[in-house]
Amino acid sequence: MKLLHRKPAREPQVRDEQNGPGPQPERREARLSDPGLTDLSWRDYKAILIRAAKKSLADGITDLAAALAYYSFLAIPSVLLVAVGLFTLIASPDAITTLMDKIG
């Protein structure tokens, strides 16, 4: 039954000079410029490549690339059918016969 006997809320503690110093303002740090390509060593480049490879594998980029290639390959025939259908709706019969004569 401890839930029924709650303690009263404490008053917020106010810090004054007697209890200790108050919060100090933050100081601005000197801003460093970003390193250029010539400032990086070979070890840095190696670390960047390893980190990028680990993060891309963790994100499943190989599965995403395989799915994209597979579905785009399957989409080619349907896109060609839609393109031919639209061409027959837009082009005149003379243009279609001319094109068929040139193709073969």
Backbone as JSON Lines, residues from 0, in Angstrom:
{"i":0,"aa":"M","n":[0.81,-1.19,0.0],"ca":[0.0,0.0,0.0],"c":[0.86,1.26,0.0]}
{"i":1,"aa":"K","n":[2.09,1.12,-0.46],"ca":[2.96,2.29,-0.51],"c":[2.47,3.31,-1.54]}
{"i":2,"aa":"L","n":[1.72,2.86,-2.52],"ca":[1.25,3.78,-3.54],"c":[0.28,4.81,-2.97]}
{"i":3,"aa":"L","n":[-0.44,4.44,-1.94],"ca":[-1.42,5.36,-1.37],"c":[-0.78,6.41,-0.47]}
{"i":4,"aa":"H","n":[0.4,6.13,0.03],"ca":[1.07,7.05,0.93],"c":[2.24,7.71,0.21]}
{"i":5,"aa":"R","n":[1.92,8.63,-0.65],"ca":[2.98,9.31,-1.4],"c":[3.6,10.41,-0.57]}
{"i":6,"aa":"K","n":[4.88,10.6,-0.82],"ca":[5.58,11.69,-0.15],"c":[5.27,12.99,-0.88]}
{"i":7,"aa":"P","n":[5.22,14.09,-0.17],"ca":[4.97,15.37,-0.85],"c":[6.15,15.72,-1.75]}
{"i":8,"aa":"A","n":[5.87,16.4,-2.83],"ca":[6.92,16.79,-3.77],"c":[7.87,17.79,-3.12]}
{"i":9,"aa":"R","n":[9.14,17.61,-3.41],"ca":[10.14,18.53,-2.87],"c":[10.16,19.82,-3.68]}
{"i":10,"aa":"E","n":[10.52,20.87,-3.01],"ca":[10.67,22.14,-3.7],"c":[11.96,22.11,-4.5]}
{"i":11,"aa":"P","n":[11.99,22.78,-5.65],"ca":[13.22,22.79,-6.44],"c":[14.34,23.49,-5.68]}
{"i":12,"aa":"Q","n":[15.52,22.93,-5.81],"ca":[16.67,23.52,-5.13],"c":[17.19,24.69,-5.93]}
{"i":13,"aa":"V","n":[17.33,25.81,-5.26],"ca":[17.85,27.01,-5.89],"c":[19.27,27.2,-5.41]}
{"i":14,"aa":"R","n":[20.16,27.34,-6.37],"ca":[21.56,27.53,-6.0],"c":[21.83,29.03,-5.88]}
{"i":15,"aa":"D","n":[22.38,29.39,-4.82],"ca":[22.79,30.77,-4.66],"c":[24.26,30.78,-4.25]}
{"i":16,"aa":"E","n":[24.79,31.94,-3.94],"ca":[26.21,32.04,-3.64],"c":[26.59,31.29,-2.37]}
{"i":17,"aa":"Q","n":[25.67,31.08,-1.49],"ca":[25.98,30.37,-0.26],"c":[26.13,28.87,-0.51]}
{"i":18,"aa":"N","n":[25.32,28.33,-1.41],"ca":[25.39,26.9,-1.69],"c":[26.47,26.53,-2.7]}
{"i":19,"aa":"G","n":[27.04,27.47,-3.35],"ca":[28.08,27.2,-4.34],"c":[27.89,28.09,-5.55]}
{"i":20,"aa":"P","n":[28.81,28.0,-6.47],"ca":[28.73,28.86,-7.65],"c":[27.59,28.42,-8.57]}
{"i":21,"aa":"G","n":[27.02,29.37,-9.26],"ca":[25.96,29.09,-10.23],"c":[26.55,28.6,-11.54]}
{"i":22,"aa":"P","n":[25.72,28.31,-12.5],"ca":[26.22,27.83,-13.78],"c":[27.02,28.91,-14.5]}
{"i":23,"aa":"Q","n":[28.07,28.49,-15.13],"ca":[28.95,29.41,-15.84],"c":[28.56,29.44,-17.32]}
{"i":24,"aa":"P","n":[28.73,30.58,-17.98],"ca":[28.42,30.64,-19.42],"c":[29.43,29.8,-20.2]}
{"i":25,"aa":"E","n":[28.97,29.24,-21.31],"ca":[29.86,28.44,-22.14],"c":[30.83,29.34,-22.88]}
{"i":26,"aa":"R","n":[32.02,28.83,-23.05],"ca":[33.02,29.56,-23.81],"c":[33.03,29.06,-25.23]}
{"i":27,"aa":"R","n":[33.32,29.92,-26.13],"ca":[33.38,29.52,-27.54],"c":[34.75,28.92,-27.82]}
{"i":28,"aa":"E","n":[34.7,27.76,-28.48],"ca":[35.94,27.11,-28.86],"c":[36.39,27.62,-30.22]}
{"i":29,"aa":"A","n":[37.66,27.54,-30.45],"ca":[38.18,27.96,-31.74],"c":[37.66,27.01,-32.81]}
{"i":30,"aa":"R","n":[37.21,27.56,-33.92],"ca":[36.65,26.74,-35.0],"c":[37.78,26.26,-35.88]}
{"i":31,"aa":"L","n":[37.86,24.94,-36.06],"ca":[38.88,24.35,-36.9],"c":[38.36,24.22,-38.32]}
{"i":32,"aa":"S","n":[39.23,24.42,-39.28],"ca":[38.81,24.26,-40.66],"c":[38.79,22.77,-41.02]}
{"i":33,"aa":"D","n":[37.94,22.42,-41.97],"ca":[37.85,21.03,-42.41],"c":[39.14,20.65,-43.13]}
{"i":34,"aa":"P","n":[39.58,19.41,-42.95],"ca":[40.81,19.0,-43.64],"c":[40.56,18.84,-45.13]}
{"i":35,"aa":"G","n":[41.54,19.2,-45.92],"ca":[41.46,19.04,-47.36],"c":[41.87,17.64,-47.78]}
{"i":36,"aa":"L","n":[41.8,17.37,-49.07],"ca":[42.17,16.04,-49.55],"c":[43.65,15.75,-49.34]}
{"i":37,"aa":"T","n":[44.46,16.77,-49.4],"ca":[45.9,16.55,-49.22],"c":[46.28,16.43,-47.75]}
{"i":38,"aa":"D","n":[45.39,16.82,-46.85],"ca":[45.68,16.73,-45.42],"c":[45.47,15.32,-44.86]}
{"i":39,"aa":"L","n":[44.75,14.47,-45.59],"ca":[44.47,13.12,-45.12],"c":[45.6,12.16,-45.51]}
{"i":40,"aa":"S","n":[45.87,11.24,-44.63],"ca":[46.91,10.24,-44.92],"c":[46.26,9.02,-45.56]}
{"i":41,"aa":"W","n":[47.11,8.07,-45.99],"ca":[46.6,6.84,-46.59],"c":[45.82,6.03,-45.55]}
{"i":42,"aa":"R","n":[46.23,6.11,-44.32],"ca":[45.52,5.42,-43.25],"c":[44.11,5.98,-43.08]}
{"i":43,"aa":"D","n":[43.98,7.31,-43.23],"ca":[42.66,7.93,-43.16],"c":[41.76,7.46,-44.3]}
{"i":44,"aa":"Y","n":[42.32,7.42,-45.52],"ca":[41.54,6.96,-46.66],"c":[41.11,5.51,-46.48]}
{"i":45,"aa":"K","n":[42.0,4.68,-45.96],"ca":[41.68,3.28,-45.72],"c":[40.56,3.16,-44.69]}
{"i":46,"aa":"A","n":[40.64,3.95,-43.62],"ca":[39.61,3.92,-42.58],"c":[38.26,4.38,-43.13]}
{"i":47,"aa":"I","n":[38.26,5.38,-44.01],"ca":[37.03,5.87,-44.61],"c":[36.39,4.8,-45.47]}
{"i":48,"aa":"L","n":[37.2,4.11,-46.28],"ca":[36.67,3.06,-47.15],"c":[36.13,1.88,-46.34]}
{"i":49,"aa":"I","n":[36.83,1.49,-45.29],"ca":[36.37,0.38,-44.45],"c":[35.07,0.75,-43.75]}
{"i":50,"aa":"R","n":[34.99,1.96,-43.23],"ca":[33.77,2.4,-42.55],"c":[32.6,2.47,-43.51]}
{"i":51,"aa":"A","n":[32.84,2.96,-44.74],"ca":[31.77,3.03,-45.73],"c":[31.29,1.64,-46.12]}
{"i":52,"aa":"A","n":[32.22,0.7,-46.26],"ca":[31.84,-0.67,-46.62],"c":[31.03,-1.32,-45.51]}
{"i":53,"aa":"K","n":[31.44,-1.14,-44.27],"ca":[30.72,-1.73,-43.14],"c":[29.31,-1.16,-43.03]}
{"i":54,"aa":"K","n":[29.18,0.16,-43.2],"ca":[27.86,0.78,-43.08],"c":[26.96,0.38,-44.24]}
{"i":55,"aa":"S","n":[27.52,0.25,-45.44],"ca":[26.69,-0.14,-46.58],"c":[26.24,-1.59,-46.44]}
{"i":56,"aa":"L","n":[27.08,-2.45,-45.92],"ca":[26.67,-3.84,-45.69],"c":[25.63,-3.92,-44.57]}
{"i":57,"aa":"A","n":[25.78,-3.09,-43.56],"ca":[24.8,-3.08,-42.47],"c":[23.44,-2.58,-42.95]}
{"i":58,"aa":"D","n":[23.43,-1.69,-43.94],"ca":[22.18,-1.17,-44.48],"c":[21.53,-2.12,-45.48]}
{"i":59,"aa":"G","n":[22.24,-3.18,-45.86],"ca":[21.69,-4.14,-46.81],"c":[21.68,-3.62,-48.23]}
{"i":60,"aa":"I","n":[22.72,-2.91,-48.6],"ca":[22.76,-2.3,-49.93],"c":[22.89,-3.35,-51.03]}
{"i":61,"aa":"T","n":[23.5,-4.51,-50.73],"ca":[23.62,-5.55,-51.76],"c":[22.26,-6.14,-52.1]}
{"i":62,"aa":"D","n":[21.42,-6.35,-51.09],"ca":[20.07,-6.86,-51.34],"c":[19.25,-5.84,-52.12]}
{"i":63,"aa":"L","n":[19.42,-4.58,-51.79],"ca":[18.69,-3.53,-52.49],"c":[19.12,-3.45,-53.95]}
{"i":64,"aa":"A","n":[20.41,-3.56,-54.2],"ca":[20.92,-3.51,-55.58],"c":[20.42,-4.7,-56.38]}
{"i":65,"aa":"A","n":[20.4,-5.88,-55.77],"ca":[19.92,-7.07,-56.47],"c":[18.43,-6.95,-56.79]}
{"i":66,"aa":"A","n":[17.65,-6.45,-55.84],"ca":[16.22,-6.28,-56.08],"c":[15.96,-5.25,-57.17]}
{"i":67,"aa":"L","n":[16.72,-4.17,-57.16],"ca":[16.55,-3.14,-58.18],"c":[16.88,-3.69,-59.56]}
{"i":68,"aa":"A","n":[17.97,-4.42,-59.68],"ca":[18.34,-5.0,-60.98],"c":[17.3,-6.01,-61.45]}
{"i":69,"aa":"Y","n":[16.83,-6.85,-60.56],"ca":[15.87,-7.89,-60.92],"c":[14.56,-7.27,-61.4]}
{"i":70,"aa":"Y","n":[14.02,-6.34,-60.64],"ca":[12.73,-5.76,-61.0],"c":[12.82,-4.83,-62.21]}
{"i":71,"aa":"S","n":[13.96,-4.16,-62.39],"ca":[14.1,-3.33,-63.58],"c":[14.21,-4.2,-64.82]}
{"i":72,"aa":"F","n":[14.88,-5.36,-64.7],"ca":[14.97,-6.28,-65.83],"c":[13.59,-6.84,-66.18]}
{"i":73,"aa":"L","n":[12.78,-7.12,-65.18],"ca":[11.42,-7.62,-65.45],"c":[10.5,-6.54,-66.0]}
{"i":74,"aa":"A","n":[10.82,-5.29,-65.76],"ca":[9.95,-4.19,-66.2],"c":[10.19,-3.81,-67.66]}
{"i":75,"aa":"I","n":[11.31,-4.23,-68.25],"ca":[11.64,-3.82,-69.62],"c":[10.57,-4.26,-70.62]}
{"i":76,"aa":"P","n":[10.12,-5.52,-70.64],"ca":[9.1,-5.89,-71.63],"c":[7.79,-5.11,-71.49]}
{"i":77,"aa":"S","n":[7.34,-4.87,-70.28],"ca":[6.09,-4.13,-70.11],"c":[6.23,-2.68,-70.55]}
{"i":78,"aa":"V","n":[7.39,-2.09,-70.31],"ca":[7.61,-0.71,-70.76],"c":[7.62,-0.65,-72.28]}
{"i":79,"aa":"L","n":[8.23,-1.65,-72.92],"ca":[8.24,-1.67,-74.38],"c":[6.82,-1.83,-74.94]}
{"i":80,"aa":"L","n":[6.0,-2.67,-74.31],"ca":[4.62,-2.83,-74.76],"c":[3.84,-1.53,-74.64]}
{"i":81,"aa":"V","n":[4.02,-0.81,-73.54],"ca":[3.34,0.47,-73.36],"c":[3.83,1.49,-74.4]}
{"i":82,"aa":"A","n":[5.14,1.51,-74.66],"ca":[5.68,2.46,-75.64],"c":[5.13,2.17,-77.04]}
{"i":83,"aa":"V","n":[5.06,0.89,-77.44],"ca":[4.53,0.54,-78.75],"c":[3.04,0.89,-78.82]}
{"i":84,"aa":"G","n":[2.31,0.62,-77.76],"ca":[0.89,0.96,-77.74],"c":[0.65,2.45,-77.87]}
{"i":85,"aa":"L","n":[1.42,3.25,-77.15],"ca":[1.27,4.71,-77.26],"c":[1.67,5.2,-78.64]}
{"i":86,"aa":"F","n":[2.71,4.58,-79.22],"ca":[3.14,4.99,-80.56],"c":[2.05,4.72,-81.58]}
{"i":87,"aa":"T","n":[1.37,3.58,-81.47],"ca":[0.31,3.27,-82.43],"c":[-0.89,4.19,-82.25]}
{"i":88,"aa":"L","n":[-1.12,4.7,-81.06],"ca":[-2.23,5.64,-80.85],"c":[-1.9,7.03,-81.4]}
{"i":89,"aa":"I","n":[-0.63,7.42,-81.3],"ca":[-0.24,8.78,-81.67],"c":[0.12,8.89,-83.15]}
{"i":90,"aa":"A","n":[0.85,7.9,-83.67],"ca":[1.37,7.98,-85.04],"c":[0.26,7.71,-86.07]}
{"i":91,"aa":"S","n":[0.48,8.25,-87.24],"ca":[-0.48,8.04,-88.33],"c":[-0.19,6.68,-88.99]}
{"i":92,"aa":"P","n":[-1.15,6.11,-89.69],"ca":[-0.91,4.82,-90.36],"c":[0.23,4.87,-91.37]}
{"i":93,"aa":"D","n":[0.4,6.03,-92.05],"ca":[1.5,6.15,-93.01],"c":[2.86,6.09,-92.31]}
{"i":94,"aa":"A","n":[2.95,6.71,-91.13],"ca":[4.22,6.69,-90.39],"c":[4.53,5.27,-89.91]}
{"i":95,"aa":"I","n":[3.51,4.53,-89.54],"ca":[3.73,3.15,-89.08],"c":[4.19,2.27,-90.23]}
{"i":96,"aa":"T","n":[3.59,2.4,-91.41],"ca":[4.0,1.58,-92.56],"c":[5.41,1.95,-93.02]}
{"i":97,"aa":"T","n":[5.75,3.26,-92.96],"ca":[7.1,3.69,-93.32],"c":[8.12,3.09,-92.36]}
{"i":98,"aa":"L","n":[7.81,3.12,-91.09],"ca":[8.72,2.57,-90.09],"c":[8.87,1.06,-90.26]}
{"i":99,"aa":"M","n":[7.79,0.37,-90.54],"ca":[7.86,-1.08,-90.73],"c":[8.67,-1.43,-91.97]}
{"i":100,"aa":"D","n":[8.58,-0.6,-93.0],"ca":[9.37,-0.84,-94.22],"c":[10.87,-0.65,-93.94]}
{"i":101,"aa":"K","n":[11.2,0.36,-93.12],"ca":[12.61,0.61,-92.81],"c":[13.2,-0.45,-91.89]}
{"i":102,"aa":"I","n":[12.39,-0.97,-90.98],"ca":[12.89,-1.98,-90.02],"c":[13.13,-3.3,-90.73]}
{"i":103,"aa":"G","n":[12.23,-3.7,-91.57],"ca":[12.54,-4.97,-92.21],"c":[11.39,-5.51,-92.88]}
